[in-house]
């Protein structure tokens, strides 16, 4: 961890930003004042907290989110505030957002095994993107309280007792058996973002045991009980395949096709692609937001989400192998997709490679990392501890299951400035996997689309795994 100043002077910038918003807002009338007060007060409060009580990362999340929201507001209100005032507020808003990103990097613990972060303006700009999204999550996440916490604890205890009786710790397949081939598979032609693909749908048929806690609630979500996937394949079917697993709150064409760069992987490298939709995402969503309740719902239902994700992914692979000629198939997953890619490595030894990108590796650890301190204390007082929850989740955790894919076919890449998934997560998976090939990039979680060096690393991994010939120079990735 970097040396921490007693008085982080960058906190003065958002304080000045908030004061100027209030001054010009109230001098422009009551209506304008009502519009500017929310971001102004948050900027003022966050800057003050950063200056006087540094260390709580949630301050940086709120600071960055409010600064982001203030910038378009400065443009919209330029007519009433005046051009110079609007320009100054716009510049101060960007500066405040950068302060949030910089302080997040400054205050974070840097693991010894991770390369040193280059504390540049560019890295701060990348980190502020993560912070803004984390601020949104902080504002919308549901954290159980009162009787709900006691119910969570009781359900987790029942889940632990059930998995212990089944012996899932010693025999993972006892709880996660090989799913049968799907029946009544529907394949339709589709198009999105200029790409043609096959839209595949079939019944998931995931059925947790009736005695498992939360099983009835889980099965009541009808839309989630149907599995969907996109398939991009060439006319000559004897080509390698890549299973692409999306991240949290994705599962939509605009996000998925952009993240996995279909034009590059499918058209330029010539790979066939299989893109399944994870439970509760995309057309399987149970809330307005794609992925809602997957990581922010009941803890016992996180267990069902991951169990069904593993079931669906293995079922997709089985159907693919029965329907197409599949000489080799590798897996690429980002974030939550990296978690599921790592989970597949414990059950599918025949995979040509598993590439876990900016991976989530221990769900309870990340939830507790971002949880408000008061809620952590309350959970602890109720007997709900992070370590215990991790033990309960062990049957669906890649850190607790033996890896069955060969060491030379395991790959990891992670971000030195990741604010959403702490770098310790990728390091934990790296150690569990026997320290395989790993690449660190100077960026954040959300900057992954623009990190060309990661493309070169993935290109090399795909080549070394026999999925592509080394025909495309890495500098074109």
GUMI-103272 format. One record per residue (C-alpha): residue in three letters; residue number from 1; x, y, z. Coordinates in steps of 0.05 Angstrom, whole numbers, plus 5000, padded with zeros to 4 digits. Each point is the difference from the previous one (the first is absolute). Layout:
ALA|NUM|X|Y|Z;
...
//
This chain:
UNK|1|5000|5000|5000;
UNK|2|5026|5069|4982;
UNK|3|5018|5050|5054;
UNK|4|4936|5036|5021;
UNK|5|5000|5075|5012;
UNK|6|4968|5026|5064;
UNK|7|4961|5051|4960;
UNK|8|4985|4978|4929;
UNK|9|5001|5069|4967;
UNK|10|4966|4976|4935;
UNK|11|4936|5000|5042;
UNK|12|5001|5076|4995;
UNK|13|4981|4997|4926;
UNK|14|4932|4966|5008;
UNK|15|4987|5046|5060;
UNK|16|5011|5061|4956;
UNK|17|4959|4967|4945;
UNK|18|4941|4989|5047;
UNK|19|5003|5071|5029;
UNK|20|5001|5031|4931;
UNK|21|4941|4958|4979;
UNK|22|4961|5024|5060;
UNK|23|5020|5073|4990;
UNK|24|4982|5004|4926;
UNK|25|4940|4955|5008;
UNK|26|4967|5042|5054;
UNK|27|5015|5064|4961;
UNK|28|4963|4972|4940;
UNK|29|4933|4989|5034;
UNK|30|4965|4948|5043;
UNK|31|4988|4951|4943;
UNK|32|5073|4998|4979;
UNK|33|5021|4995|5073;
UNK|34|4955|4939|5009;
UNK|35|5034|4967|4940;
UNK|36|5071|5014|5021;
UNK|37|4994|4985|5075;
UNK|38|5003|4923|4996;
UNK|39|5067|4995|4963;
UNK|40|5028|5062|5034;
UNK|41|4986|4975|5070;
UNK|42|5029|4931|4984;
UNK|43|5063|5032|4971;
UNK|44|5006|5044|5062;
UNK|45|4989|4942|5048;
UNK|46|5045|4952|4962;
UNK|47|5056|5051|4995;
UNK|48|4995|5016|5075;
UNK|49|5000|4926|5018;
UNK|50|5060|4988|4954;
UNK|51|5038|5057|5034;
UNK|52|4982|4985|5072;
UNK|53|4985|4925|5002;
UNK|54|5038|4967|4942;
UNK|55|5000|4925|4990;
UNK|56|4928|4981|4985;
UNK|57|4998|4982|4926;
UNK|58|4925|5013|4997;
UNK|59|5016|5074|5007;
UNK|60|5038|4996|4934;
UNK|61|4943|4963|4967;
UNK|62|4949|5053|5019;
UNK|63|5048|5056|4983;
UNK|64|5012|4973|4930;
UNK|65|4927|4985|4986;
UNK|66|4977|5070|5022;
UNK|67|5056|5032|4960;
UNK|68|4979|4960|4939;
UNK|69|4928|5022|5009;
UNK|70|5020|5073|5010;
UNK|71|5035|5005|4932;
UNK|72|4940|4992|4954;
UNK|73|4960|5043|5048;
UNK|74|5051|5056|4991;
UNK|75|4989|4997|4925;
UNK|76|4924|4997|5005;
UNK|77|4997|5060|5047;
UNK|78|5050|5043|4962;
UNK|79|4945|5048|4978;
UNK|80|4982|5016|5072;
UNK|81|5068|4995|5033;
UNK|82|5039|5035|4946;
UNK|83|5052|4973|4951;
UNK|84|5061|5013|5044;
UNK|85|4968|4972|5062;
UNK|86|4976|4938|4962;
UNK|87|5069|4988|4970;
UNK|88|5034|5007|5068;
UNK|89|4950|4952|5032;
UNK|90|5011|4951|4943;
UNK|91|5076|5002|5010;
UNK|92|4993|4994|5076;
UNK|93|4953|4942|4991;
UNK|94|5050|4963|4958;
UNK|95|5055|5017|5049;
UNK|96|4958|4975|5059;
UNK|97|4986|4935|4963;
UNK|98|5075|4991|4988;
UNK|99|5012|5014|5074;
UNK|100|4953|4943|5017;
UNK|101|5037|4953|4953;
UNK|102|5068|5022|5025;
UNK|103|4983|4994|5074;
UNK|104|4971|4930|4989;
UNK|105|5067|4979|4971;
UNK|106|5038|5037|5054;
UNK|107|4962|4968|5057;
UNK|108|4996|4929|4974;
UNK|109|5045|4944|5025;
UNK|110|5047|4976|4945;
UNK|111|5016|4925|5006;
UNK|112|5074|4984|5000;
UNK|113|4992|4951|4941;
UNK|114|4968|5053|4956;
UNK|115|5041|5047|4956;
UNK|116|5004|5071|5025;
UNK|117|4945|5047|4978;
UNK|118|5023|5058|4957;
UNK|119|4965|5058|5035;
UNK|120|4985|5039|4937;
UNK|121|4944|5045|4980;
UNK|122|4977|4947|4950;
UNK|123|4996|4947|5054;
UNK|124|4960|5047|5045;
UNK|125|4953|5013|4941;
UNK|126|4990|4926|4991;
UNK|127|4988|4989|5075;
UNK|128|4948|5055|5003;
UNK|129|4957|4961|4950;
UNK|130|4999|4941|5048;
UNK|131|4984|5047|5058;
UNK|132|4941|5031|4964;
UNK|133|4968|4932|4988;
UNK|134|5015|4979|5071;
UNK|135|4965|5063|5024;
UNK|136|4939|4980|4960;
UNK|137|5003|4930|5031;
UNK|138|5006|5030|5070;
UNK|139|4938|5041|4987;
UNK|140|4957|4943|4973;
UNK|141|5025|4937|5035;
UNK|142|4954|4964|5049;
UNK|143|5033|4980|5065;
UNK|144|4958|4956|5046;
UNK|145|4985|5025|5070;
UNK|146|4960|4979|5060;
UNK|147|4964|4933|4993;
UNK|148|5026|4993|4929;
UNK|149|5071|4990|5028;
UNK|150|4976|4946|5047;
UNK|151|4965|4966|4941;
UNK|152|5065|5004|4960;
UNK|153|5039|4968|5056;
UNK|154|4949|4944|5009;
UNK|155|4998|4985|4925;
UNK|156|5076|4999|4995;
UNK|157|5004|4953|5060;
UNK|158|4949|4953|4967;
UNK|159|5039|5004|4935;
UNK|160|5065|4983|5034;
UNK|161|4969|4941|5036;
UNK|162|4970|4974|4935;
UNK|163|5064|5004|4960;
UNK|164|5039|4968|5057;
UNK|165|4951|4940|4999;
UNK|166|5009|4994|4925;
UNK|167|5075|5002|5006;
UNK|168|5007|5055|4948;
UNK|169|5066|5024|5029;
UNK|170|5032|4932|4987;
UNK|171|4961|4985|4936;
UNK|172|4979|5064|4963;
UNK|173|4959|4960|4950;
UNK|174|4954|4978|5057;
UNK|175|4969|5069|4999;
UNK|176|5017|5018|4928;
UNK|177|4985|4939|4957;
UNK|178|5010|5000|4925;
UNK|179|4936|5028|4969;
UNK|180|4965|4960|4945;
UNK|181|4995|5025|4929;
UNK|182|4945|5052|4991;
UNK|183|4937|4980|4962;
UNK|184|4958|5044|4954;
UNK|185|5055|5047|4982;
UNK|186|4977|5061|4959;
UNK|187|5050|5032|4953;
UNK|188|4981|5064|4964;
UNK|189|5038|5048|4956;
UNK|190|5013|5068|5033;
UNK|191|5038|5064|4988;
UNK|192|5029|5052|5048;
UNK|193|5050|5057|4991;
UNK|194|5013|4979|4928;
UNK|195|5015|4927|5018;
UNK|196|4960|4939|4980;
UNK|197|4996|4941|5048;
UNK|198|4958|4942|5022;
UNK|199|4956|5014|5061;
UNK|200|4994|4934|5039;
UNK|201|4948|4987|5054;
UNK|202|4981|4940|5042;
UNK|203|4974|4983|5069;
UNK|204|5053|5006|5053;
UNK|205|4969|4943|5041;
UNK|206|5042|5020|5060;
UNK|207|4963|4973|5061;
UNK|208|5030|5007|5069;
UNK|209|4979|4950|5052;
UNK|210|4935|5020|5034;
UNK|211|5034|5000|5068;
UNK|212|5051|5052|4978;
UNK|213|4985|5068|5030;
UNK|214|4973|5051|4951;
UNK|215|4985|4947|4947;
UNK|216|4926|5018|4993;
UNK|217|5016|5075|4994;
UNK|218|5052|4985|4948;
UNK|219|4956|4956|4957;
UNK|220|4943|5051|5003;
UNK|221|5040|5045|4952;
UNK|222|4971|4971|4936;
UNK|223|5040|5041|4950;
UNK|224|5064|4974|5031;
UNK|225|4981|4928|4987;
UNK|226|5015|5007|4926;
UNK|227|5072|5000|4974;
UNK|228|5023|5044|4942;
UNK|229|5065|5005|4962;
UNK|230|5028|5033|4938;
UNK|231|5040|4959|4950;
UNK|232|5047|5028|4948;
UNK|233|5025|4944|4954;
UNK|234|5034|4994|4933;
UNK|235|4973|4957|4944;
UNK|236|5059|4951|5007;
UNK|237|4983|4972|5068;
UNK|238|5067|4968|5016;
UNK|239|5027|5063|5034;
UNK|240|5019|5012|5073;
UNK|241|4948|5031|5045;
UNK|242|5004|5052|5055;
UNK|243|4949|5001|5056;
UNK|244|4991|5074|5019;
UNK|245|4969|5013|5069;
UNK|246|4977|5071|5014;
UNK|247|5005|5040|5064;
UNK|248|4952|5024|5052;
UNK|249|4940|5041|4976;
UNK|250|5016|4984|4927;
UNK|251|4965|4948|4956;
UNK|252|4976|5052|4950;
UNK|253|5024|5004|4927;
UNK|254|5029|5070|5005;
UNK|255|5044|4982|5059;
UNK|256|5018|4928|4984;
UNK|257|5018|5009|4926;
UNK|258|5042|5061|5017;
UNK|259|5037|4966|5057;
UNK|260|5017|4937|4961;
UNK|261|5017|5037|4936;
UNK|262|4964|4954|4952;
UNK|263|5031|5032|4940;
UNK|264|5069|4981|5026;
UNK|265|4989|4932|5032;
UNK|266|4950|4973|4949;
UNK|267|5016|5034|4935;
UNK|268|5074|5016|5005;
UNK|269|5025|4941|5041;
UNK|270|4948|4952|4971;
UNK|271|4975|4971|5065;
UNK|272|4930|4974|5011;
UNK|273|4969|5033|5060;
UNK|274|4949|4977|5052;
UNK|275|4972|5055|5044;
UNK|276|4952|4974|5053;
UNK|277|4957|5046|5043;
UNK|278|5011|4991|5075;
UNK|279|4941|4990|5047;
UNK|280|4960|5063|5016;
UNK|281|5033|5038|4943;
UNK|282|4973|5026|4934;
UNK|283|4935|4966|4981;
UNK|284|5005|4959|5064;
UNK|285|4998|5061|5046;
UNK|286|4955|5003|5061;
UNK|287|5006|5075|5011;
UNK|288|5002|5062|4957;
UNK|289|5077|4997|4999;
UNK|290|5034|4941|4966;
UNK|291|5034|4957|5053;
UNK|292|4958|5027|5058;
UNK|293|4998|4952|5060;
UNK|294|5060|4959|4974;
UNK|295|5050|5032|5048;
UNK|296|4955|5049|5037;
UNK|297|4944|4952|5021;
UNK|298|4996|4948|5055;
UNK|299|5066|4967|5016;
UNK|300|4969|4931|4993;
UNK|301|4975|5020|4931;
UNK|302|5070|5018|4979;
UNK|303|5014|4927|5011;
UNK|304|4943|4982|4953;
UNK|305|5022|5052|4949;
UNK|306|5070|4970|4996;
UNK|307|4975|4928|5001;
UNK|308|4953|5015|4943;
UNK|309|5054|5038|4962;
UNK|310|5046|4940|5004;
UNK|311|4943|4953|4980;
UNK|312|4980|5043|4940;
UNK|313|5072|5010|4976;
UNK|314|5016|4926|5002;
UNK|315|4934|4985|4966;
UNK|316|5017|5049|4945;
UNK|317|5067|4967|4990;
UNK|318|4968|4931|4997;
UNK|319|4949|5023|4949;
UNK|320|5054|5035|4959;
UNK|321|5042|4937|4997;
UNK|322|4940|4958|4979;
UNK|323|4976|5049|4947;
UNK|324|5065|5027|4969;
UNK|325|5069|4973|4985;
UNK|326|5041|5029|5057;
UNK|327|5074|4983|4992;
UNK|328|5021|5045|5058;
UNK|329|4963|5049|5045;
UNK|330|5028|5052|5047;
UNK|331|4967|5046|5050;
UNK|332|5006|5075|5009;
UNK|333|4964|5036|5057;
UNK|334|5001|5070|5027;
UNK|335|4986|5020|5072;
UNK|336|4941|4956|5022;
UNK|337|5013|4963|4935;
UNK|338|5071|4989|5025;
UNK|339|4971|4968|5062;
UNK|340|4958|4953|4958;
UNK|341|5058|4985|4954;
UNK|342|5042|4981|5060;
UNK|343|4943|4958|5026;
UNK|344|4996|4962|4934;
UNK|345|5075|4984|5008;
UNK|346|4981|4957|5060;
UNK|347|4950|4959|4960;
UNK|348|5022|4999|4926;
UNK|349|5071|4972|4993;
UNK|350|4996|4996|4924;
UNK|351|4998|5075|4990;
UNK|352|5056|5025|4955;
UNK|353|5010|5061|5045;
UNK|354|4967|5041|5054;
UNK|355|5013|5075|5000;
UNK|356|4973|5035|5062;
UNK|357|4999|5076|4989;
UNK|358|4996|5050|5058;
UNK|359|4969|4941|5037;
UNK|360|4955|4998|5060;
UNK|361|5026|4941|5041;
UNK|362|4966|5004|5068;
UNK|363|4931|5030|5000;
UNK|364|4991|5011|5075;
UNK|365|5068|5034|5004;
UNK|366|4981|5051|4947;
UNK|367|4931|5012|5031;
UNK|368|5032|5013|5068;
UNK|369|5053|5044|4969;
UNK|370|4948|5048|4973;
UNK|371|4951|4994|5058;
UNK|372|4991|5061|5046;
UNK|373|5037|4993|5066;
UNK|374|4937|5006|5041;
UNK|375|4968|4941|4963;
UNK|376|5063|4958|5010;
UNK|377|4996|5012|5075;
UNK|378|4926|4984|5000;
UNK|379|5011|4936|4961;
UNK|380|5055|4979|5048;
UNK|381|4955|5014|5060;
UNK|382|4949|4954|4968;
UNK|383|5051|4945|4989;
UNK|384|5007|5010|4925;
UNK|385|5074|5002|4983;
UNK|386|5036|5005|4934;
UNK|387|5044|4939|5012;
UNK|388|4941|4956|5018;
UNK|389|4960|5022|4940;
UNK|390|5060|4983|4956;
UNK|391|5001|4931|5030;
UNK|392|4926|4991|4985;
UNK|393|5013|5022|4928;
UNK|394|5059|4953|4992;
UNK|395|4963|4949|4955;
UNK|396|4991|5053|4947;
UNK|397|5065|5038|5011;
UNK|398|5060|4992|4953;
UNK|399|5047|5013|5059;
UNK|400|4974|4938|5037;
UNK|401|4997|4950|4943;
UNK|402|5058|4962|4968;
UNK|403|5019|5024|4930;
UNK|404|4994|4947|4945;
UNK|405|5026|5040|4941;
UNK|406|5075|4991|4989;
UNK|407|5045|5055|5030;
UNK|408|5027|5022|4932;
UNK|409|4928|5013|4977;
UNK|410|4982|5049|5056;
UNK|411|5005|5075|4989;
UNK|412|4982|5061|5042;
UNK|413|5003|5075|4987;
UNK|414|4982|5054|5050;
UNK|415|5003|5075|5011;
UNK|416|5047|5035|5048;
UNK|417|4949|5055|5012;
UNK|418|4937|4958|5004;
UNK|419|4952|5032|5049;
UNK|420|4942|4952|4989;
UNK|421|5035|4934|5012;
UNK|422|5062|5008|5044;
UNK|423|5064|4973|4969;
UNK|424|5005|4951|5059;
UNK|425|4945|4960|4965;
UNK|426|5041|4987|4937;
UNK|427|5061|4984|5043;
UNK|428|4961|4950|5041;
UNK|429|4977|4964|4937;
UNK|430|5071|5003|4971;
UNK|431|5028|4966|5062;
UNK|432|4944|4948|5002;
UNK|433|5014|4985|4927;
UNK|434|5074|4988|5013;
UNK|435|5025|5068|4976;
UNK|436|4986|4993|4926;
UNK|437|5012|5052|4945;
UNK|438|4974|5067|5025;
UNK|439|4999|5071|4973;
UNK|440|4989|5065|5037;
UNK|441|4979|5063|4964;
UNK|442|5002|5071|5024;
UNK|443|4926|5013|4999;
UNK|444|4934|4989|5036;
UNK|445|4941|4952|4995;
UNK|446|4961|5041|4950;
UNK|447|5060|5020|4957;
UNK|448|5009|4928|4975;
UNK|449|4970|5015|4932;
UNK|450|5055|5050|4985;
UNK|451|5060|4960|5026;
UNK|452|5037|4977|4937;
UNK|453|5054|4963|5039;
UNK|454|4946|4954|5028;
UNK|455|4981|4984|4928;
UNK|456|5071|4979|4986;
UNK|457|5001|4956|5062;
UNK|458|4935|4966|4980;
UNK|459|5024|4991|4929;
UNK|460|5062|4964|5026;
UNK|461|4958|4957|5046;
UNK|462|4953|4979|4944;
UNK|463|5060|4984|4956;
UNK|464|5037|4960|5053;
UNK|465|4935|4961|5013;
UNK|466|4995|4980|4927;
UNK|467|4937|5040|4987;
UNK|468|5030|5047|4948;
UNK|469|5062|5001|4956;
UNK|470|5048|5056|5015;
UNK|471|4980|5035|4936;
UNK|472|4978|5066|5028;
UNK|473|5057|5042|5032;
UNK|474|4986|5017|5073;
UNK|475|5008|5075|4985;
UNK|476|4937|4998|4958;
UNK|477|4957|4976|5058;
//
